[in-house]
Amino acid sequence: MATNVLSGQVELLQLVDQHAKELGIDAAEYKEKGLRALQPGVSKEKALEIFTRLALENIDEANTAWTFLASRLYLQELYIKAAKNRGYSEVQKYGSFHGLLEKLSEEGVYSSNILDKYTREEIDQLGTKIAPERDLLFNYLGIYTLATRYLATDHNKNTYELPQERWMIIAMYLMQDEDKSKRLELVEEAYWALSNLYMTVATPTMTNAGKSHGQLSSCFIDTVDDSLQSIYDSNTDIAKLSKNGGGIGVYMGKVRARGSMIKGYKGMSSGVVPWIKQLNNTAVSVDQLGTRKGAIAIYLDVWHMDIEPFLDLKLNNGDDRMRAHDIFTGVCIPDYFMEQVEARGEWHLFDPHEVRMEMGFSLEDFHDEKKGAGSWRENYLACVANENLSRHTVPAIDIMKRIMKSQLESGTPFMFYRDEVNRQNANSHAGMIYCSNLCTEITQNMSPTEFLEEYVEDDGTIVKKYKAGDYVVCNLSSVNLGRAVPDKVLERLLKIQVRMLDNVIEINTLPIPQTKLTNQKYRAIGLGTFGWHHLLALEGIHWETDKAVEFADELYEKIAYLTIKNSMELAKEKGTYKAYEGSKWSTGEYFDQKGYTNGDWTSLKAEVQQNGMRNGYLMAVAPNSSTSMIAGSTASIDPIFQVFYNEEKKDFKIPTTAPDLDHNTYDIYRKSAYIVDQRWSVKQNAARQRHVDQSLSFNFYVPNTIRASVLLGLHQQAWEEGLKTTYYVRSTSSDIEECEWCES
C-alpha cells in the first residue's frame, strides 16, 4: 500500500475496508488501482466517484457484491452533497427532516400540504423513524436510478432529499387525510413497506408525491366519439394529461372509416388515420413533464374498415404520409375473429358509422357473453347478412399475418381480447370495456364524453356543457415478490398497500374533470407485482415447469384474496365505491365466476356482500421497469433479459447482474427471455390471469426469424387459455442459443 496517502484518502480507504469486509470482498488490488487513479488535491466527492466507477468495473457473474460496494460509495457522495447544501455534518448522513421540509417548501419544490397538515411534533417524531441503514438495500443501479430521476432537488438540481426521506415523504403525503388518531401509525407502516423495498409506487407517485406540481396516476384511457367535436376535445385532453406525465390509451373504434358519408354525402370521410397522425404530433410536441416524449397507444377493432392501413402505421416502408411512428397501436379482437383465423375463414370489415345508421346499433357496444356464443357475433353475422352494408371481405388469416408482420417490425400492435375482458368485467352492469391502456394491464369501463351545448352568458362568458363519460385512470403500485414473499410479509404489506392506493384517488390533482368523476365512481386501483423471475430463482423453480405454473396460481390467488379482503375492510371504514350496487362484487357473481368456492373464499364473499367494496377494480400487473430497478429485482412477470448486461446511461454503462445471482440461482436465470419457451410463459400468465381482475403487461420474446406458424400458435394459445391482453412482441435479430421451441 502506498505510504503517502492524505488524511481524506485514509478516511476513504477505511470506508472501503469497512464495506468490503461486510460484503465479503477482497479489495486490496482495487484500492491500489484507486489510489493510482487519484490526482493530487482531488476532492472527496471526486475520489468517491473514481472508486465507485472502479467498483463497477469489477462486477460480473462471479462478483456480484461489487454493485453494493459501488452503491455505498455513491450513497456517501449523496450524504456529502446533502450535508453541504443543508448545513450539517456529513457524519450524520441524514440531517433535520423538518428543516428539509421547510427549505424545499419555501422554494416551491414541496407542496405546503405536509407542513400544513402535520404538526412540528409529528414531523420530528416521524424524522426519528427514518432508518439510514435501509439505504444499504440498494444495489448501484437502484440507488443511481432513484437519485437521478426521483429524489427532490432545489431548482438548480442541487442534492437535498435523500432516499429514506423520499420514502417518508411519500408515506406522509399519501396518509395526510387519515384519521389523526391513527395517522402516524399508518405513515410508519407505509414507510416500512417502501423503505424495506417490499413494494414500490408507480413512477408518477414516486416522482410527484409531496411536491408542488404533477399528478400521481400512471395512465389514462379515453374513448373518442364519432364527431369532430369529440376528436378535437379528446386531443386537447390528451395534451393536458401528457403534459402532466400521463401515458394515454385511446379507443378510436367509434370513428367512421375512410370513404364513409358525412352529412349524407358519401365518400367524404378520410377515416381514422389522419386523426391518429394528429395524436402522433401531440405525442411528440407535448412531452411528459419535460422528461420524455408523450406516450399514446391507439386501439382499433379488427372489424373496422380502416384496420389494414392502421396495421401499417408503424412500418418503416411505404407511404410516409400514412405512417405514425411515435404512437403505439393495439387491436381489439373478438373471439369470432380468432375462430375464423383457426378455421381459415373469411372476415368482413365494416364502417362503424354505416353500421349505426343501417342496423340501428353500434357493433362495438356488444360482446360474446359465453365462449363461442353471444350478442356480438349475432350482431356481426346480422351485418354480414345485410346486403345494404358495404364491406371489405378478406381471409381472416391475412389480417392476422399483417398483425404479426407489424409486431415483428415494430413490436406492436398489442392484442386486446375484448370478449374475455368484458365477460370478466366486475362492473359490467355499469358499462363496457373497449380497449386497454398504454401498457395493456388496465381494463375498466369506458365511454365517450358527450358535448351537449354551447352558449353565451349576459356578461360575455362562453359556456360549454358536456356529459362526462367514463375516462379511465390507472392508480398503480406493485409488490416486490423477490423480497416480500421470502420475508413472509404479504399479509401486513397488502393491508397498507391497498390503503395507500385508495388514498391516491382522494389526494390526486387531475387536469381534466372527467377523470376525477370516473375515479370517484369506481375508485379503481391497480395493485401489481414485479420480481417473478427473481422469486422463482430464490425458490429454485425452473421457468419451464408445471411447478412454476402451479406456484403462479397459488401465489396470485393469495394476493387476490388479500387485496379483495383489504378493499372490503376499507369499505367498512370509509364506504363503497359509487357504482358498487349491481356489480359482480355485490351479487357475488365475481367469486362464482372465478370458481372461488373453498371456506375462506366463501366467507369473504359473504363479507363483501354484507360490507361492500371500496374499489371497483383492484389488480393490474404493470411493466415496472424503472421501479423494479430501484428495488433491485426483476421487471414485472418477465424473465430476465440476460444474466449479466450493461444498463446504458448517458455518460457510462452500469454493469448489472440478475438479483441474488450465485451458484444456487444461476441455473434458473440461465434460461433468459429470448431462450425460455414462450409457451410456458403463456401457461404461467393464464394461471395468473384467473386471479387478476384487470390484466397483465405480458411480453412475448422471440427471434425475428420466428416462423409465422409458431408466433400464430402463441397468439392462439394466449387467447384459448383466457388471457385478456398481450403487450409487445419483442423480437431480436441476434442469434438465439438453445431456442429449440422456436423451431417446433
VOGU-3710 file (C-alpha; in Angstrom, 3 decimals, decimal comma):
1> matnvlsgqv> 0,000/0,000/0,000  1,297/3,465/-0,889  2,594/5,391/2,139  1,970/8,993/1,001  -1,796/8,846/1,478  -3,568/12,046/2,505  -5,877/12,046/5,522  -9,010/12,324/3,361  -7,845/9,322/1,380  -7,194/7,377/4,581
11> ellqlvdqha> -10,784/8,045/5,573  -11,962/6,829/2,154  -9,852/3,677/2,341  -11,214/2,948/5,814  -14,732/3,303/4,409  -13,863/0,915/1,562  -12,354/-1,581/4,018  -15,437/-1,468/6,238  -17,885/-2,063/3,398  -15,669/-4,626/1,661
21> kelgidaaey> -15,454/-6,644/4,866  -19,241/-6,532/5,334  -19,750/-7,641/1,723  -17,065/-10,335/1,737  -14,946/-8,590/-0,919  -11,146/-8,745/-1,210  -10,451/-5,099/-2,024  -6,621/-4,911/-1,839  -5,945/-4,727/-5,589  -8,958/-2,451/-6,068
31> kekglralqp> -7,635/0,048/-3,502  -4,207/0,126/-5,133  -5,802/0,815/-8,505  -7,962/3,526/-6,981  -5,047/5,306/-5,354  -3,113/5,298/-8,629  -6,086/6,981/-10,308  -6,288/9,839/-7,778  -4,758/13,175/-8,760  -3,112/15,396/-6,109
41> gvskekalei> -5,617/17,603/-4,321  -8,631/15,706/-5,594  -11,836/16,418/-3,664  -13,512/13,792/-1,511  -16,519/13,688/-3,856  -14,287/13,163/-6,899  -12,316/10,445/-5,101  -15,566/8,665/-4,229  -16,692/8,929/-7,846  -13,430/7,339/-9,068
51> ftrlalenid> -13,653/4,492/-6,549  -17,318/3,978/-7,431  -16,532/3,593/-11,125  -13,686/1,200/-10,409  -16,021/-0,901/-8,263  -18,469/-1,062/-11,174  -15,709/-2,385/-13,433  -15,345/-5,411/-11,148  -18,965/-6,540/-11,484  -19,582/-9,764/-13,379
61> eantawtfla> -21,497/-13,025/-12,901  -18,946/-14,273/-10,354  -18,523/-10,978/-8,477  -21,974/-9,599/-7,812  -21,235/-7,963/-4,443  -19,292/-5,151/-6,114  -22,577/-3,479/-7,080  -23,325/-2,982/-3,381  -19,861/-1,534/-2,720  -20,412/0,893/-5,606
71> srlylqelyi> -23,849/1,723/-4,189  -22,448/2,503/-0,737  -19,747/4,771/-2,136  -22,313/6,579/-4,284  -24,516/6,978/-1,207  -21,563/8,580/0,573  -21,402/11,119/-2,272  -25,103/11,883/-1,761  -24,626/12,254/2,022  -21,757/14,719/1,494
81> kaaknrgyse> -23,704/16,820/-1,034  -26,882/16,892/1,061  -24,954/17,803/4,227  -23,158/20,638/2,429  -26,371/22,038/0,941  -28,411/21,644/4,121  -25,747/22,750/6,594  -24,995/19,748/8,803  -22,107/17,308/9,288  -21,829/14,546/6,696
91> vqkygsfhgl> -21,082/12,123/9,545  -24,806/12,311/10,427  -25,763/11,108/6,909  -29,285/12,494/7,427  -29,953/15,992/8,744  -33,065/17,672/10,141  -36,163/16,252/8,460  -38,261/19,275/9,409  -35,509/21,551/8,108  -35,632/19,787/4,739
101> leklseegvy> -39,406/20,207/4,546  -39,172/23,899/5,414  -36,369/24,597/2,928  -37,915/22,896/-0,123  -41,408/24,160/0,735  -40,067/27,728/0,808  -38,516/27,165/-2,619  -41,785/25,823/-4,002  -40,421/22,327/-4,618  -42,566/20,655/-1,972
111> ssnildkytr> -46,289/21,144/-1,592  -47,277/23,041/1,542  -49,633/20,172/2,499  -47,208/18,295/4,698  -46,210/21,320/6,799  -49,866/22,424/6,953  -51,329/19,081/7,930  -48,664/17,662/10,240  -47,532/19,391/13,432  -43,873/20,100/14,149
121> eeidqlgtki> -44,004/17,456/16,855  -45,405/14,853/14,441  -42,785/15,676/11,804  -39,989/15,410/14,352  -41,369/12,095/15,581  -41,501/10,710/12,049  -37,997/12,027/11,440  -36,767/9,717/14,218  -38,278/6,745/12,360  -36,086/7,305/9,296
131> aperdllfny> -33,687/4,337/9,061  -30,466/5,240/7,157  -29,286/1,616/7,333  -32,008/0,691/4,825  -30,045/2,639/2,209  -27,757/-0,408/2,191  -30,519/-2,428/0,500  -29,906/-0,621/-2,808  -27,632/-2,009/-5,466  -25,859/0,566/-7,613
141> lgiytlatry> -28,378/0,650/-10,456  -31,163/1,080/-7,892  -29,671/3,996/-5,997  -28,415/5,668/-9,192  -31,885/5,464/-10,745  -33,590/6,756/-7,600  -31,125/9,608/-7,116  -31,025/10,829/-10,709  -34,737/10,516/-11,509  -36,791/10,750/-8,319
151> latdhnknty> -35,121/12,482/-5,369  -36,223/16,096/-4,858  -33,601/18,746/-5,547  -33,701/22,520/-5,490  -34,320/24,379/-8,751  -30,600/24,278/-9,544  -30,573/20,464/-9,297  -28,579/20,503/-6,047  -28,919/17,432/-3,818  -31,253/17,925/-0,850
161> elpqerwmii> -33,575/14,973/-0,372  -32,067/11,567/0,479  -33,554/8,119/-0,227  -35,191/7,425/3,133  -36,681/10,937/3,122  -38,309/10,266/-0,273  -39,957/7,138/1,192  -41,099/9,000/4,297  -42,495/11,944/2,308  -44,437/9,594/0,019
171> amylmqdedk> -45,849/7,848/3,099  -46,812/11,140/4,768  -48,315/12,591/1,599  -50,487/9,544/0,918  -51,669/9,381/4,544  -52,207/13,129/5,047  -56,012/12,911/5,342  -56,259/9,793/7,503  -57,850/9,954/10,956  -55,308/11,716/13,157
181> skrlelveea> -55,744/9,178/15,923  -54,009/6,521/13,789  -52,314/8,585/11,079  -48,747/8,369/12,399  -49,067/4,611/12,756  -50,241/4,377/9,113  -47,381/6,617/7,944  -44,905/4,369/9,733  -46,429/1,274/8,118  -46,270/2,846/4,663
191> ywalsnlymt> -42,662/3,885/5,311  -41,850/0,343/6,466  -43,267/-1,084/3,220  -41,411/1,372/0,973  -38,079/1,619/2,768  -37,652/-2,160/3,001  -38,291/-2,308/-0,757  -41,244/-4,639/-0,190  -43,216/-2,545/-2,671  -42,879/0,415/-4,982
201> vatptmtnag> -45,361/3,072/-6,010  -45,847/3,998/-9,663  -43,358/6,376/-11,269  -45,663/9,470/-11,150  -46,386/8,841/-7,460  -42,728/8,256/-6,668  -41,754/11,410/-8,534  -44,531/13,787/-7,514  -45,820/12,770/-4,068  -45,178/15,645/-1,684
211> kshgqlsscf> -44,141/18,009/-4,464  -45,877/21,150/-5,630  -46,631/20,019/-9,175  -47,554/16,889/-11,122  -50,169/14,220/-10,561  -49,852/10,698/-9,139  -51,529/8,430/-11,704  -49,720/6,469/-14,390  -52,109/6,008/-17,288  -55,423/7,174/-18,683
221> idtvddslqs> -57,821/5,789/-21,294  -60,056/7,958/-23,466  -62,948/6,987/-25,729  -63,268/9,096/-28,862  -66,773/9,553/-30,250  -67,593/9,834/-33,938  -67,705/13,617/-34,172  -65,320/16,450/-34,933  -66,061/17,942/-31,511  -65,117/14,731/-29,719
231> iydsntdiak> -61,969/14,203/-31,808  -60,592/17,668/-31,067  -61,733/17,712/-27,427  -60,001/14,382/-26,963  -56,796/15,715/-28,459  -56,857/18,666/-26,060  -57,490/16,413/-23,053  -54,693/14,063/-24,118  -52,297/17,004/-24,422  -53,141/18,113/-20,863
241> lskngggigv> -52,610/14,616/-19,475  -49,370/14,122/-21,383  -48,067/17,449/-20,092  -48,675/16,188/-16,561  -46,784/12,940/-17,081  -49,548/10,506/-18,015  -49,444/7,742/-20,604  -52,626/7,546/-22,682  -54,720/4,778/-24,215  -57,206/5,918/-26,871
251> ymgkvrargs> -60,105/3,950/-28,349  -60,812/5,075/-31,928  -63,242/2,297/-32,877  -66,298/4,555/-32,930  -64,816/6,930/-35,515  -66,128/6,410/-39,066  -63,918/4,814/-41,696  -62,300/6,224/-44,807  -64,915/6,756/-47,522  -67,805/6,943/-45,058
261> mikgykgmss> -70,506/9,542/-45,516  -70,575/12,951/-43,814  -73,939/14,743/-43,575  -75,337/12,309/-46,147  -72,547/12,813/-48,691  -70,864/9,504/-49,499  -67,105/9,076/-49,712  -66,302/12,201/-47,709  -64,620/10,820/-44,574  -60,851/10,439/-44,554
271> gvvpwikqln> -61,034/7,749/-41,855  -59,063/7,326/-38,631  -55,504/7,646/-39,970  -55,407/11,491/-40,216  -56,720/11,794/-36,645  -54,134/9,277/-35,450  -51,390/11,299/-37,147  -52,685/14,339/-35,280  -52,336/12,437/-31,996  -48,864/11,365/-33,108
281> ntavsvdqlg> -47,927/15,047/-33,394  -49,392/15,691/-29,947  -47,263/12,880/-28,513  -44,124/14,447/-29,993  -44,840/18,089/-29,188  -46,408/17,783/-25,707  -43,861/15,848/-23,710  -44,208/14,363/-20,228  -43,011/16,933/-17,684  -40,106/17,789/-19,966
291> trkgaiaiyl> -38,529/14,354/-19,473  -39,691/12,210/-22,395  -41,999/12,227/-25,383  -45,686/11,766/-24,788  -46,780/8,136/-24,903  -50,075/7,312/-26,636  -51,482/3,895/-27,568  -54,370/3,854/-30,019  -56,721/0,875/-30,306  -58,951/-0,104/-33,229
301> dvwhmdiepf> -61,334/-3,031/-33,737  -60,205/-5,763/-36,081  -63,528/-5,464/-37,945  -63,121/-1,716/-38,611  -62,856/-0,839/-42,321  -59,588/1,052/-41,652  -57,832/-1,839/-39,890  -55,401/-2,528/-42,746  -53,881/0,981/-43,001  -53,981/1,078/-39,184
311> ldlklnngdd> -51,802/-2,042/-39,007  -49,303/-0,401/-41,363  -48,971/2,807/-39,308  -45,629/1,901/-37,726  -43,994/0,111/-40,647  -40,756/1,581/-41,945  -41,630/1,279/-45,636  -44,490/2,553/-47,789  -46,117/5,986/-47,960  -44,836/8,005/-45,005
321> rmrahdiftg> -47,956/10,200/-45,186  -49,806/7,110/-43,920  -47,377/6,427/-41,062  -47,385/7,445/-37,376  -44,098/6,291/-35,896  -44,438/7,863/-32,442  -47,691/6,295/-31,271  -48,326/2,679/-30,287  -51,094/0,534/-31,724  -53,463/-2,056/-30,269
331> vcipdyfmeq> -56,077/-4,298/-31,897  -59,401/-5,164/-30,266  -60,143/-8,785/-31,125  -63,401/-10,722/-30,628  -63,415/-14,485/-30,154  -65,066/-14,974/-33,527  -62,081/-13,469/-35,333  -59,699/-15,955/-33,674  -62,104/-18,758/-34,580  -62,100/-17,595/-38,196
341> veargewhlf> -58,291/-17,428/-38,200  -58,179/-21,014/-36,959  -60,798/-22,135/-39,498  -59,124/-20,098/-42,287  -62,490/-18,441/-42,801  -63,321/-15,050/-44,268  -63,532/-11,793/-42,351  -65,677/-8,769/-43,091  -64,613/-5,185/-42,403  -67,320/-2,584/-41,787
351> dphevrmemg> -67,662/1,143/-41,261  -68,968/1,703/-37,694  -70,920/4,797/-38,774  -72,700/2,914/-41,535  -73,477/0,052/-39,145  -75,083/2,536/-36,733  -77,143/4,148/-39,481  -78,244/0,933/-41,209  -78,504/-1,540/-38,335  -79,589/0,776/-35,520
361> fsledfhdek> -76,869/-0,437/-33,138  -73,145/0,025/-32,552  -71,334/-3,265/-33,033  -68,575/-2,269/-30,603  -71,124/-1,991/-27,775  -71,603/-5,777/-27,594  -69,514/-8,756/-26,560  -69,962/-12,527/-26,551  -71,335/-13,463/-23,140  -70,028/-17,037/-23,493
371> kgagswreny> -67,073/-18,535/-25,295  -68,432/-19,468/-28,712  -71,786/-17,687/-28,445  -73,195/-14,283/-27,673  -74,641/-10,991/-28,786  -71,531/-9,648/-30,514  -71,310/-12,437/-33,071  -75,082/-12,417/-33,536  -74,940/-8,732/-34,466  -71,802/-9,180/-36,561
381> lacvanenls> -73,417/-12,001/-38,546  -76,526/-9,834/-38,990  -74,231/-7,193/-40,517  -72,687/-9,827/-42,774  -76,167/-10,898/-43,925  -77,318/-7,338/-44,686  -76,552/-6,689/-48,339  -77,144/-2,954/-47,912  -73,989/-2,656/-45,807  -70,769/-2,006/-47,676
391> rhtvpaidim> -67,888/-4,191/-46,502  -64,408/-5,324/-47,426  -64,022/-9,101/-47,219  -60,632/-10,748/-46,683  -59,370/-14,068/-45,329  -59,089/-13,713/-41,538  -55,606/-15,238/-41,680  -54,468/-12,358/-43,940  -55,387/-9,815/-41,267  -53,548/-11,943/-38,711
401> krimksqles> -50,472/-12,040/-40,965  -50,492/-8,252/-41,170  -50,750/-8,063/-37,370  -47,752/-10,373/-36,949  -45,703/-8,596/-39,641  -46,164/-5,300/-37,822  -45,343/-6,947/-34,472  -42,045/-8,348/-35,731  -41,079/-4,999/-37,261  -42,316/-2,582/-34,581
411> gtpfmfyrde> -43,333/-4,667/-31,530  -46,983/-3,643/-31,907  -49,964/-3,926/-32,183  -50,843/-5,031/-28,680  -53,627/-7,635/-28,505  -56,857/-6,917/-26,615  -59,247/-9,893/-26,384  -62,426/-7,903/-25,913  -64,893/-10,741/-25,226  -62,852/-12,266/-22,419
421> vnrqnansha> -62,221/-8,821/-20,927  -65,919/-7,981/-20,835  -67,001/-11,419/-19,625  -64,692/-10,963/-16,647  -65,624/-7,315/-16,028  -66,649/-6,964/-12,373  -68,647/-3,834/-13,260  -70,364/-4,969/-16,454  -73,629/-3,610/-15,005  -72,310/-0,066/-15,449
431> gmiycsnlct> -70,603/-0,100/-18,806  -68,362/-1,573/-21,471  -64,606/-2,007/-21,851  -63,493/-1,154/-25,399  -59,711/-1,263/-25,061  -56,776/-1,184/-22,663  -54,123/1,395/-21,799  -50,598/2,124/-22,962  -49,220/-0,935/-21,141  -52,191/-3,349/-21,576
441> eitqnmspte> -52,758/-4,052/-17,863  -55,801/-1,813/-17,279  -59,318/-2,938/-18,183  -62,063/-0,655/-16,869  -65,411/0,686/-18,064  -65,131/3,387/-20,706  -67,461/5,759/-22,547  -67,050/8,951/-24,585  -67,710/12,365/-23,121  -70,723/13,889/-24,879
451> fleeyveddg> -70,856/17,565/-25,924  -74,311/18,974/-25,054  -74,443/22,671/-25,857  -72,550/25,944/-26,092  -73,987/29,340/-25,197  -73,014/32,882/-24,289  -73,998/34,378/-20,937  -75,016/38,005/-20,463  -71,553/39,010/-19,287  -69,977/37,617/-22,472
461> tivkkykagd> -68,777/34,372/-20,876  -68,876/31,411/-23,285  -70,091/28,226/-21,607  -69,672/24,704/-23,000  -71,624/21,884/-21,381  -70,671/18,228/-21,516  -71,987/14,952/-20,168  -68,914/13,268/-18,724  -68,014/9,799/-19,920  -66,037/7,153/-18,050
471> yvvcnlssvn> -62,463/8,380/-18,539  -60,236/5,666/-17,113  -57,475/6,413/-14,601  -54,775/3,940/-13,533  -53,549/4,265/-9,931  -50,716/1,756/-9,562  -48,266/0,226/-7,115  -46,529/-3,143/-7,033  -45,393/-5,859/-4,649  -41,717/-6,822/-4,828
481> lgravpdkvl> -42,158/-10,604/-4,894  -38,409/-11,209/-4,552  -38,416/-9,616/-1,077  -41,976/-9,721/0,244  -42,652/-13,430/-0,333  -39,388/-14,794/1,181  -39,807/-12,449/4,166  -43,419/-13,649/4,592  -44,877/-10,136/4,853  -47,649/-10,269/2,221
491> erllkiqvrm> -50,489/-10,017/4,721  -49,040/-6,996/6,509  -47,875/-5,418/3,248  -51,116/-5,628/1,272  -53,099/-4,126/4,132  -51,136/-0,881/3,944  -50,632/-1,017/0,170  -54,349/-1,100/-0,680  -54,911/1,871/1,643  -52,076/3,810/0,010
501> ldnvieintl> -53,534/3,186/-3,446  -57,031/4,181/-2,336  -55,683/7,419/-0,883  -54,117/8,357/-4,220  -57,689/8,715/-5,520  -58,558/11,287/-2,868  -55,485/13,486/-2,948  -54,578/13,361/-6,623  -54,787/16,522/-8,730  -56,003/15,551/-12,198
511> pipqtkltnq> -56,003/18,024/-15,093  -59,370/17,111/-16,650  -62,675/16,796/-14,755  -63,919/13,535/-16,344  -61,026/11,650/-14,751  -61,996/12,919/-11,286  -65,594/11,794/-11,747  -64,570/8,359/-13,035  -62,098/7,961/-10,164  -64,879/8,587/-7,657
521> kyraiglgtf> -67,355/6,349/-9,487  -65,165/3,228/-9,497  -62,265/4,099/-7,155  -60,137/1,858/-9,366  -56,680/0,786/-8,240  -54,105/-1,437/-9,881  -52,128/-3,485/-7,393  -49,445/-5,373/-9,296  -46,246/-7,308/-8,838  -42,676/-7,499/-10,036
531> gwhhllaleg> -39,752/-9,798/-9,268  -41,368/-13,009/-10,534  -38,198/-14,469/-12,085  -36,270/-13,316/-9,006  -38,687/-15,215/-6,782  -38,501/-18,357/-8,934  -34,705/-18,245/-8,654  -34,844/-17,908/-4,851  -37,347/-20,773/-4,662  -35,301/-22,961/-7,029
541> ihwetdkave> -38,193/-23,308/-9,501  -37,385/-23,524/-13,209  -39,443/-21,381/-15,597  -40,436/-24,157/-17,992  -42,159/-26,379/-15,427  -45,606/-27,225/-14,153  -44,305/-26,273/-10,711  -43,828/-22,654/-11,872  -47,382/-22,606/-13,261  -48,795/-24,046/-10,025
551> fadelyekia> -46,763/-21,573/-7,964  -48,148/-18,663/-10,026  -51,684/-19,983/-9,491  -51,285/-20,352/-5,719  -49,402/-17,102/-5,132  -51,710/-14,877/-7,165  -54,773/-16,451/-5,586  -53,331/-15,482/-2,211  -52,574/-11,937/-3,393  -56,087/-11,646/-4,861
561> yltiknsmel> -57,669/-12,864/-1,630  -55,730/-10,360/0,497  -56,358/-7,485/-1,918  -60,121/-8,108/-2,016  -60,230/-8,579/1,758  -58,437/-5,300/2,401  -60,649/-3,370/-0,029  -63,674/-4,825/1,766  -62,234/-3,755/5,135  -61,699/-0,245/3,780
571> akekgtykay> -65,325/-0,189/2,604  -66,427/-0,922/6,187  -64,340/2,024/7,357  -64,861/4,560/4,549  -67,758/3,394/2,372  -68,126/1,653/-1,002  -67,398/3,000/-4,457  -70,378/4,715/-6,081  -71,125/2,063/-8,731  -70,960/-0,876/-6,285
581> egskwstgey> -74,668/-1,789/-6,298  -75,394/-4,267/-9,086  -71,725/-5,105/-9,623  -70,436/-8,673/-9,585  -68,937/-7,838/-6,196  -72,369/-7,028/-4,788  -74,126/-10,041/-6,349  -71,323/-12,474/-5,528  -71,012/-13,420/-9,197  -67,354/-12,370/-9,207
591> fdqkgytngd> -66,486/-15,193/-6,804  -68,662/-17,736/-8,606  -67,171/-16,858/-11,971  -63,647/-17,348/-10,634  -64,514/-20,673/-9,030  -63,650/-19,427/-5,536  -65,613/-21,988/-3,538  -63,493/-23,053/-0,560  -64,212/-21,954/3,015  -62,057/-18,821/3,152
601> wtslkaevqq> -63,394/-17,567/-0,171  -66,992/-18,363/0,746  -66,604/-16,364/3,953  -65,002/-13,458/2,105  -67,780/-13,480/-0,494  -70,361/-13,143/2,296  -68,374/-10,310/3,928  -68,108/-8,449/0,615  -71,853/-8,766/0,023  -72,504/-7,503/3,534
611> ngmrngylma> -69,930/-4,686/3,725  -69,261/-3,746/0,106  -66,010/-2,963/-1,703  -64,032/0,252/-1,521  -62,594/-0,271/-5,017  -64,383/-1,439/-8,161  -61,178/-2,610/-9,865  -58,260/-3,972/-7,879  -55,344/-5,729/-9,529  -53,246/-4,994/-12,627
621> vapnsstsmi> -49,705/-6,168/-13,371  -47,782/-3,288/-14,971  -44,331/-3,393/-16,666  -42,475/-1,925/-13,631  -39,214/-1,413/-15,468  -37,660/1,534/-13,595  -39,240/0,819/-10,206  -38,030/-2,807/-10,266  -34,518/-1,453/-10,935  -34,770/0,703/-7,821
631> agstasidpi> -35,905/-2,278/-5,762  -33,106/-4,469/-7,145  -35,388/-7,092/-8,614  -36,628/-8,338/-11,985  -39,215/-6,485/-14,040  -42,881/-7,409/-13,713  -43,697/-11,020/-14,683  -40,944/-11,146/-17,318  -37,943/-13,443/-17,439  -34,641/-11,584/-17,132
641> fqvfyneekk> -33,137/-10,222/-20,326  -29,644/-11,560/-19,554  -27,805/-12,901/-16,510  -25,245/-10,109/-16,933  -25,706/-6,948/-19,006  -24,841/-3,255/-19,161  -27,564/-0,740/-18,405  -26,813/2,144/-20,769  -26,697/5,663/-19,350  -25,754/8,973/-20,952
651> dfkipttapd> -22,201/9,103/-19,647  -21,345/5,470/-18,921  -22,599/1,916/-18,739  -23,765/0,350/-15,482  -22,829/-3,349/-15,279  -25,775/-5,260/-13,824  -26,387/-8,881/-12,856  -29,549/-10,794/-12,086  -30,604/-10,255/-8,440  -29,215/-12,666/-5,822
661> ldhntydiyr> -27,134/-14,314/-8,527  -24,991/-17,155/-7,178  -24,318/-20,855/-7,790  -27,799/-21,678/-6,464  -29,779/-19,285/-8,669  -27,679/-19,247/-11,840  -29,316/-22,296/-13,375  -32,792/-20,722/-13,014  -31,646/-17,441/-14,567  -29,673/-19,146/-17,357
671> ksayivdqrw> -32,844/-19,535/-19,424  -33,379/-15,834/-20,073  -36,081/-14,011/-22,020  -35,127/-14,975/-25,574  -34,258/-18,570/-24,674  -37,177/-19,542/-22,450  -40,071/-21,339/-24,157  -42,771/-18,677/-24,516  -45,490/-21,317/-24,353  -44,616/-21,815/-20,683
681> svkqnaarqr> -44,900/-18,045/-20,203  -48,428/-18,218/-21,613  -49,296/-21,056/-19,209  -47,978/-19,100/-16,221  -49,883/-15,983/-17,205  -53,084/-17,897/-17,837  -52,839/-19,189/-14,258  -52,058/-15,698/-13,004  -54,782/-14,012/-15,076  -57,508/-16,039/-13,401
691> hvdqslsfnf> -56,848/-14,163/-10,155  -56,197/-10,690/-11,608  -59,464/-8,827/-12,138  -57,858/-6,493/-14,699  -54,953/-7,624/-16,896  -51,201/-8,129/-17,302  -48,394/-6,456/-19,228  -47,237/-9,688/-20,840  -44,464/-9,566/-23,464  -43,535/-12,243/-25,980
701> yvpntirasv> -39,756/-12,584/-26,552  -38,997/-14,105/-29,941  -36,256/-14,119/-32,607  -37,163/-12,076/-35,670  -36,655/-15,259/-37,696  -39,538/-16,977/-35,878  -41,798/-18,920/-38,196  -45,208/-17,324/-38,688  -46,916/-20,542/-37,613  -45,063/-20,518/-34,263
711> llglhqqawe> -45,936/-16,880/-33,496  -49,526/-17,549/-34,548  -49,555/-20,525/-32,192  -48,528/-18,280/-29,289  -51,368/-15,858/-30,004  -53,872/-18,694/-30,333  -52,683/-20,261/-27,087  -52,929/-16,911/-25,262  -56,500/-16,427/-26,464  -57,590/-20,026/-25,818
721> eglkttyyvr> -56,185/-20,047/-22,284  -58,068/-16,907/-21,283  -55,513/-14,105/-21,405  -57,165/-10,716/-21,760  -54,273/-8,868/-23,381  -50,728/-9,312/-24,620  -48,186/-6,485/-24,733  -45,144/-6,189/-27,036  -43,805/-8,857/-29,323  -40,165/-8,160/-28,566
731> stssdieece> -38,062/-9,642/-31,351  -34,289/-9,710/-31,652  -32,044/-10,095/-34,661  -29,142/-11,516/-32,641  -28,560/-15,244/-32,730  -30,542/-17,166/-30,136  -28,823/-20,070/-28,470  -30,825/-23,065/-27,324  -34,045/-21,808/-28,898  -35,427/-25,232/-29,707
741> wces> -39,003/-24,126/-29,029  -38,797/-21,518/-31,830  -38,440/-24,285/-34,387  -41,128/-26,629/-33,086
//
